[in-house]
């Protein structure tokens, strides 16, 4: 009984807090020493774990937190008062209806925005396809031109080689 009174007092609560903080420090320090394989790691880990045992032992003497009846302070939290208040019932209903109207308007606007977005995406896709077709046609034409120029260049190069062979007599 004396121990419970001590832990309920201000000094007891400070002692309890001190045990928690220092005990946690010892446990962490022991774990760090053990992980890093430092000297005296087993000893410090054991001290930390025994400290943890002591803390759990004295936590049994800690008084549970007091539960407050908030529905006495805030009557709206009580299930009995969940019904509409006759003094504000009409105002509550009007506010709810206004809120629902705003939600419907928001839903409509989002739907319209989505339709606009889809239309723009469709237009951009069609535009990209047409650009791709135009570019592929242009690329085909340019490739054909380049092939013709290379063929012409090869003919001229061949003629030059033949002319050089004729002059040298090979």
VEXDODREN-59950 format. One line per field, with one value per atom (N, C-alpha, C): x, y, z; residue number from 1. Coordinates in nm, 3 decimals, decimal comma. Layout:
BEGIN
px <- (X  ...) $
py <- (Y  ...) $
pz <- (Z  ...) $
resi <- (NUM  ...) $
REM end
This chain:
BEGIN
px <- (0,083  0,000  0,087  0,195  0,284  0,350  0,384  0,448  0,354  0,227  0,129  0,114  0,113  0,102  0,224  0,342  0,465  0,460  0,418  0,414  0,303  0,203  0,097  0,139  0,239  0,283  0,366  0,391  0,471  0,614  0,671  0,806  0,811  0,709  0,703  0,692  0,614  0,600  0,730  0,802  0,932  1,031  1,029  1,116  1,083  0,955  0,909  0,956  0,944  0,989  1,141  1,213  1,358  1,397  1,327  1,357  1,333  1,223  1,195  1,304  1,340  1,438  1,576  1,623  1,757  1,759  1,652  1,644  1,650  1,578  1,582  1,722  1,789  1,927  2,019  2,005  2,089  2,062  1,935  1,901  1,961  1,945  1,999  2,151  2,213  2,359  2,408  2,342  2,380  2,364  2,257  2,235  2,342  2,378  2,482  2,615  2,650  2,775  2,774  2,659  2,650  2,661  2,593  2,595  2,735  2,802  2,936  3,046  3,009  3,107  3,217  3,174  3,267  3,294  3,400  3,430  3,315  3,293  3,188  3,048  3,033  2,902  2,800  2,840  2,747  2,704  2,798  2,768  2,668  2,695  2,605  2,468  2,463  2,334  2,255  2,321  2,254  2,205  2,288  2,245  2,121  2,124  2,010  1,884  1,898  1,780  1,727  1,817  1,770  1,703  1,754  1,689  1,548  1,535  1,404  1,310  1,360  1,279  1,233  1,324  1,290  1,181  1,197  1,098  0,962  0,957  0,828  0,770  0,855  0,807  0,742  0,811  0,754  0,637  0,627  0,513  0,383  0,393  0,273  0,213  0,291  0,241  0,188  0,204  0,157  0,005  -0,053  -0,198  -0,247  -0,350  -0,401  -0,454  -0,451  -0,498  -0,647  -0,685  -0,824  -0,905  -1,019  -1,106  -1,213  -1,226  -1,321  -1,448  -1,557  -1,685  -1,707  -1,657  -1,661  -1,803  -1,895  -2,032  -2,097  -2,043  -2,094  -2,048  -1,926  -1,873  -1,929  -1,935  -1,987  -2,110  -2,229  -2,350  -2,377  -2,322  -2,345  -2,281  -2,183  -2,118  -2,205  -2,304  -2,392  -2,487  -2,506  -2,594  -2,738  -2,778  -2,915  -2,941  -2,837  -2,851  -2,822  -2,818  -2,787  -2,902  -3,022  -3,137  -3,124  -3,203  -3,198  -3,256  -3,187  -3,230  -3,348  -3,460  -3,576  -3,546  -3,455  -3,424  -3,345  -3,260  -3,176  -3,208  -3,314  -3,347  -3,362  -3,435  -3,455  -3,323  -3,245  -3,116  -3,023  -3,023  -2,939  -2,980  -3,111  -3,160  -3,122  -3,135  -3,099  -2,949  -2,869  -2,724  -2,690  -2,754  -2,728  -2,770  -2,887  -2,933  -2,838  -2,794  -2,700  -2,569  -2,524  -2,401  -2,418  -2,532  -2,557  -2,564  -2,624  -2,629  -2,488  -2,405  -2,267  -2,191  -2,214  -2,150  -2,195  -2,325  -2,376  -2,316  -2,306  -2,246  -2,099  -2,030  -1,890  -1,876  -1,963  -1,960  -1,985  -2,080  -2,110  -1,989  -1,928  -1,811  -1,695  -1,675  -1,567  -1,597  -1,724  -1,763  -1,736  -1,772  -1,748  -1,598  -1,523  -1,379  -1,318  -1,368  -1,321  -1,354  -1,476  -1,513  -1,423  -1,396  -1,308  -1,168  -1,121  -0,988  -0,982  -1,085  -1,088  -1,092  -1,170  -1,178  -1,041  -0,973  -0,841  -0,741  -0,747  -0,657  -0,684  -0,812  -0,847  -0,795  -0,814  -0,764  -0,613  -0,544  -0,398  -0,351  -0,422  -0,385  -0,401  -0,513  -0,535  -0,429  -0,397  -0,296  -0,160  -0,127  0,001  0,005  -0,108  -0,113  -0,091  -0,159  -0,144  -0,001  0,058  0,198  0,291  0,262  0,343  0,334  0,211  0,193  0,266  0,252  0,321  0,471  0,520  0,664  0,714  0,636  0,680  0,682  0,584  0,585  0,705  0,732  0,847  0,977  0,985  1,104  1,123  1,013  1,022  1,073  1,018  1,062  1,209  1,249  1,389  1,483  1,439  1,521  1,536  1,427  1,435  1,529  1,521  1,611  1,756  1,781  1,917  1,968  1,883  1,923  1,958  1,877  1,905  2,037  2,063  2,189  2,309  2,293  2,403  2,427  2,318  2,333  2,404  2,367  2,431  2,578  2,607  2,744  2,827  2,766  2,836  2,867  2,772  2,796  2,911  2,913  3,021  3,155  3,154  3,277  3,325  3,232  3,268  3,326  3,267  3,318  3,459  3,481  3,614  3,717  3,678  3,770  3,800  3,697  3,718  3,809  3,787  3,870  4,014  4,034  4,171  4,236  4,159  4,212  4,249  4,171  4,199  4,327  4,347  4,466  4,591  4,581  4,699  4,722  4,627  4,642  4,615  4,548  4,518  4,398) $
py <- (-0,119  0,000  0,125  0,124  0,239  0,261  0,151  0,161  0,225  0,188  0,248  0,396  0,434  0,577  0,652  0,590  0,655  0,679  0,578  0,594  0,687  0,712  0,806  0,949  0,966  1,101  1,161  1,290  1,360  1,304  1,279  1,224  1,084  1,004  0,869  0,871  0,964  0,975  1,019  1,109  1,151  1,036  0,958  0,841  0,740  0,720  0,627  0,674  0,801  0,858  0,842  0,868  0,853  0,708  0,613  0,471  0,436  0,484  0,456  0,511  0,637  0,701  0,638  0,625  0,567  0,420  0,350  0,210  0,192  0,279  0,271  0,301  0,398  0,429  0,309  0,241  0,124  0,011  -0,011  -0,117  -0,086  0,039  0,078  0,071  0,118  0,112  -0,032  -0,121  -0,262  -0,322  -0,285  -0,337  -0,285  -0,157  -0,099  -0,169  -0,190  -0,259  -0,400  -0,467  -0,605  -0,609  -0,519  -0,515  -0,483  -0,390  -0,347  -0,439  -0,541  -0,636  -0,562  -0,469  -0,391  -0,467  -0,428  -0,494  -0,477  -0,577  -0,578  -0,572  -0,614  -0,607  -0,697  -0,818  -0,908  -0,853  -0,795  -0,739  -0,624  -0,531  -0,417  -0,460  -0,559  -0,608  -0,670  -0,745  -0,806  -0,700  -0,599  -0,489  -0,421  -0,396  -0,332  -0,417  -0,547  -0,634  -0,648  -0,655  -0,660  -0,528  -0,418  -0,289  -0,290  -0,349  -0,359  -0,445  -0,552  -0,636  -0,554  -0,476  -0,391  -0,290  -0,229  -0,129  -0,193  -0,311  -0,378  -0,418  -0,451  -0,487  -0,366  -0,251  -0,134  -0,075  -0,106  -0,052  -0,118  -0,231  -0,294  -0,210  -0,123  -0,037  0,096  0,119  0,244  0,243  0,356  0,367  0,385  0,310  0,325  0,467  0,508  0,642  0,653  0,768  0,791  0,809  0,743  0,757  0,861  0,957  1,065  1,035  1,084  1,068  1,196  1,192  1,312  1,350  1,256  1,289  1,382  1,388  1,483  1,625  1,635  1,767  1,811  1,717  1,744  1,657  1,707  1,624  1,571  1,634  1,587  1,451  1,414  1,284  1,170  1,202  1,100  1,050  0,919  0,861  0,908  0,939  0,985  1,118  1,199  1,332  1,332  1,216  1,209  1,259  1,265  1,314  1,463  1,510  1,651  1,735  1,840  1,934  2,013  2,023  2,095  2,243  2,302  2,444  2,469  2,375  2,395  2,294  2,217  2,111  2,160  2,271  2,325  2,375  2,444  2,495  2,379  2,275  2,158  2,095  2,083  2,023  2,109  2,241  2,331  2,323  2,318  2,309  2,177  2,071  1,940  1,940  1,998  2,004  2,088  2,200  2,286  2,211  2,138  2,059  1,954  1,886  1,785  1,848  1,967  2,037  2,070  2,117  2,149  2,025  1,914  1,788  1,745  1,759  1,723  1,814  1,944  2,038  2,004  1,969  1,930  1,804  1,708  1,584  1,615  1,703  1,741  1,810  1,902  1,973  1,877  1,784  1,687  1,600  1,563  1,484  1,560  1,690  1,773  1,788  1,807  1,820  1,692  1,579  1,451  1,434  1,475  1,467  1,556  1,677  1,769  1,709  1,653  1,591  1,476  1,392  1,279  1,329  1,435  1,490  1,544  1,613  1,667  1,555  1,451  1,337  1,272  1,257  1,197  1,283  1,416  1,507  1,500  1,497  1,490  1,358  1,250  1,120  1,122  1,177  1,185  1,274  1,385  1,476  1,407  1,332  1,260  1,156  1,087  0,988  1,054  1,167  1,235  1,285  1,338  1,383  1,265  1,154  1,035  0,988  0,991  0,951  1,048  1,179  1,278  1,260  1,242  1,226  1,098  0,992  0,867  0,881  0,954  0,977  1,062  1,167  1,253  1,173  1,091  1,010  0,914  0,856  0,764  0,838  0,958  1,036  1,072  1,119  1,158  1,038  0,924  0,802  0,762  0,773  0,741  0,838  0,968  1,067  1,034  1,002  0,971  0,847  0,747  0,626  0,659  0,748  0,787  0,862  0,953  1,028  0,935  0,839  0,744  0,660  0,621  0,543  0,626  0,753  0,843  0,862  0,880  0,897  0,771  0,655  0,529  0,516  0,559  0,553  0,643  0,766  0,859  0,807  0,751  0,695  0,579  0,496  0,383  0,432  0,539  0,595  0,650  0,715  0,770  0,658  0,550  0,437  0,374  0,361  0,305  0,395  0,526  0,620  0,613  0,598  0,589  0,458  0,352  0,223  0,226  0,297  0,305  0,383  0,494  0,577  0,504  0,428  0,357  0,228  0,183  0,065  -0,064  -0,061  -0,186  -0,254) $
pz <- (0,000  0,000  0,000  0,080  0,084  -0,051  -0,119  -0,249  -0,351  -0,347  -0,438  -0,411  -0,283  -0,249  -0,298  -0,282  -0,328  -0,479  -0,556  -0,701  -0,746  -0,661  -0,694  -0,665  -0,577  -0,542  -0,655  -0,644  -0,745  -0,749  -0,632  -0,625  -0,687  -0,659  -0,715  -0,866  -0,919  -1,065  -1,129  -1,062  -1,115  -1,112  -1,001  -0,991  -1,102  -1,124  -1,227  -1,365  -1,393  -1,521  -1,534  -1,426  -1,426  -1,456  -1,394  -1,419  -1,566  -1,622  -1,763  -1,853  -1,833  -1,922  -1,908  -1,786  -1,766  -1,806  -1,777  -1,816  -1,966  -2,038  -2,185  -2,236  -2,173  -2,212  -2,193  -2,080  -2,053  -2,151  -2,184  -2,280  -2,416  -2,462  -2,593  -2,592  -2,484  -2,475  -2,479  -2,407  -2,409  -2,548  -2,618  -2,754  -2,849  -2,836  -2,923  -2,898  -2,773  -2,741  -2,798  -2,789  -2,838  -2,991  -3,059  -3,206  -3,256  -3,188  -3,231  -3,179  -3,103  -3,046  -2,968  -2,884  -2,803  -2,672  -2,601  -2,473  -2,374  -2,294  -2,191  -2,251  -2,376  -2,440  -2,371  -2,333  -2,266  -2,131  -2,058  -1,927  -1,939  -2,033  -2,048  -2,098  -2,186  -2,234  -2,118  -2,033  -1,918  -1,821  -1,796  -1,707  -1,765  -1,897  -1,962  -1,953  -1,974  -1,968  -1,826  -1,726  -1,588  -1,549  -1,602  -1,578  -1,636  -1,753  -1,817  -1,732  -1,674  -1,585  -1,466  -1,407  -1,293  -1,331  -1,449  -1,492  -1,511  -1,572  -1,589  -1,453  -1,358  -1,225  -1,158  -1,161  -1,092  -1,169  -1,300  -1,375  -1,329  -1,262  -1,205  -1,094  -1,033  -0,926  -0,978  -1,105  -1,164  -1,170  -1,136  -1,135  -1,278  -1,319  -1,455  -1,478  -1,601  -1,634  -1,605  -1,557  -1,522  -1,649  -1,656  -1,772  -1,740  -1,827  -1,807  -1,886  -1,837  -1,907  -1,988  -2,109  -2,192  -2,232  -2,233  -2,270  -2,167  -2,045  -1,947  -1,980  -2,032  -2,068  -2,203  -2,297  -2,431  -2,454  -2,423  -2,433  -2,574  -2,674  -2,811  -2,835  -2,753  -2,769  -2,719  -2,639  -2,584  -2,693  -2,700  -2,802  -2,786  -2,664  -2,641  -2,709  -2,722  -2,782  -2,931  -2,991  -3,134  -3,219  -3,161  -3,237  -3,265  -3,358  -3,395  -3,282  -3,249  -3,146  -3,202  -3,131  -3,185  -3,211  -3,135  -3,153  -3,281  -3,318  -3,437  -3,547  -3,532  -3,627  -3,769  -3,789  -3,924  -3,981  -3,899  -3,947  -3,982  -3,900  -3,929  -4,061  -4,084  -4,208  -4,328  -4,315  -4,426  -4,457  -4,352  -4,373  -4,442  -4,400  -4,461  -4,608  -4,637  -4,777  -4,861  -4,808  -4,880  -4,907  -4,808  -4,823  -4,932  -4,933  -5,035  -5,174  -5,184  -5,314  -5,362  -5,271  -5,309  -5,352  -5,285  -5,325  -5,464  -5,493  -5,626  -5,732  -5,702  -5,797  -5,820  -5,714  -5,726  -5,810  -5,788  -5,867  -6,015  -6,042  -6,181  -6,245  -6,172  -6,226  -6,252  -6,163  -6,183  -6,304  -6,323  -6,440  -6,569  -6,571  -6,690  -6,716  -6,610  -6,623  -6,680  -6,635  -6,685  -6,833  -6,874  -7,015  -7,100  -7,053  -7,126  -7,139  -7,032  -7,031  -7,131  -7,132  -7,226  -7,370  -7,396  -7,532  -7,575  -7,485  -7,518  -7,542  -7,462  -7,481  -7,617  -7,653  -7,781  -7,896  -7,885  -7,989  -8,001  -7,887  -7,891  -7,952  -7,923  -7,980  -8,131  -8,179  -8,324  -8,389  -8,326  -8,380  -8,386  -8,282  -8,281  -8,391  -8,415  -8,522  -8,658  -8,681  -8,811  -8,829  -8,722  -8,731  -8,759  -8,697  -8,719  -8,864  -8,919  -9,059  -9,151  -9,124  -9,208  -9,198  -9,079  -9,060  -9,126  -9,118  -9,180  -9,332  -9,388  -9,533  -9,573  -9,496  -9,525  -9,512  -9,410  -9,390  -9,506  -9,553  -9,667  -9,791  -9,817  -9,933  -9,922  -9,804  -9,785  -9,797  -9,748  -9,760  -9,906  -9,982  -10,126  -10,197  -10,163  -10,224  -10,191  -10,064  -10,022  -10,095  -10,112  -10,183  -10,328  -10,388  -10,528  -10,536  -10,443  -10,444  -10,423  -10,333  -10,310  -10,434  -10,500  -10,624  -10,730  -10,744  -10,841  -10,805  -10,677  -10,632  -10,660  -10,636  -10,666  -10,815  -10,901  -11,046  -11,085  -11,030  -11,063  -11,010  -10,893  -10,836  -10,921  -10,965  -11,051  -11,183  -11,240  -11,366  -11,346  -11,231  -11,204  -11,191  -11,124  -11,110  -11,246  -11,329  -11,463  -11,545  -11,535  -11,611  -11,564  -11,433  -11,381  -11,424  -11,429  -11,473  -11,621  -11,701  -11,845  -11,867  -11,792  -11,810  -11,765  -11,657  -11,607  -11,683  -11,755  -11,838  -11,764  -11,663  -11,591  -11,644) $
resi <- (1  1  1  2  2  2  3  3  3  4  4  4  5  5  5  6  6  6  7  7  7  8  8  8  9  9  9  10  10  10  11  11  11  12  12  12  13  13  13  14  14  14  15  15  15  16  16  16  17  17  17  18  18  18  19  19  19  20  20  20  21  21  21  22  22  22  23  23  23  24  24  24  25  25  25  26  26  26  27  27  27  28  28  28  29  29  29  30  30  30  31  31  31  32  32  32  33  33  33  34  34  34  35  35  35  36  36  36  37  37  37  38  38  38  39  39  39  40  40  40  41  41  41  42  42  42  43  43  43  44  44  44  45  45  45  46  46  46  47  47  47  48  48  48  49  49  49  50  50  50  51  51  51  52  52  52  53  53  53  54  54  54  55  55  55  56  56  56  57  57  57  58  58  58  59  59  59  60  60  60  61  61  61  62  62  62  63  63  63  64  64  64  65  65  65  66  66  66  67  67  67  68  68  68  69  69  69  70  70  70  71  71  71  72  72  72  73  73  73  74  74  74  75  75  75  76  76  76  77  77  77  78  78  78  79  79  79  80  80  80  81  81  81  82  82  82  83  83  83  84  84  84  85  85  85  86  86  86  87  87  87  88  88  88  89  89  89  90  90  90  91  91  91  92  92  92  93  93  93  94  94  94  95  95  95  96  96  96  97  97  97  98  98  98  99  99  99  100  100  100  101  101  101  102  102  102  103  103  103  104  104  104  105  105  105  106  106  106  107  107  107  108  108  108  109  109  109  110  110  110  111  111  111  112  112  112  113  113  113  114  114  114  115  115  115  116  116  116  117  117  117  118  118  118  119  119  119  120  120  120  121  121  121  122  122  122  123  123  123  124  124  124  125  125  125  126  126  126  127  127  127  128  128  128  129  129  129  130  130  130  131  131  131  132  132  132  133  133  133  134  134  134  135  135  135  136  136  136  137  137  137  138  138  138  139  139  139  140  140  140  141  141  141  142  142  142  143  143  143  144  144  144  145  145  145  146  146  146  147  147  147  148  148  148  149  149  149  150  150  150  151  151  151  152  152  152  153  153  153  154  154  154  155  155  155  156  156  156  157  157  157  158  158  158  159  159  159  160  160  160  161  161  161  162  162  162  163  163  163  164  164  164  165  165  165  166  166  166  167  167  167  168  168  168  169  169  169  170  170  170) $
REM end
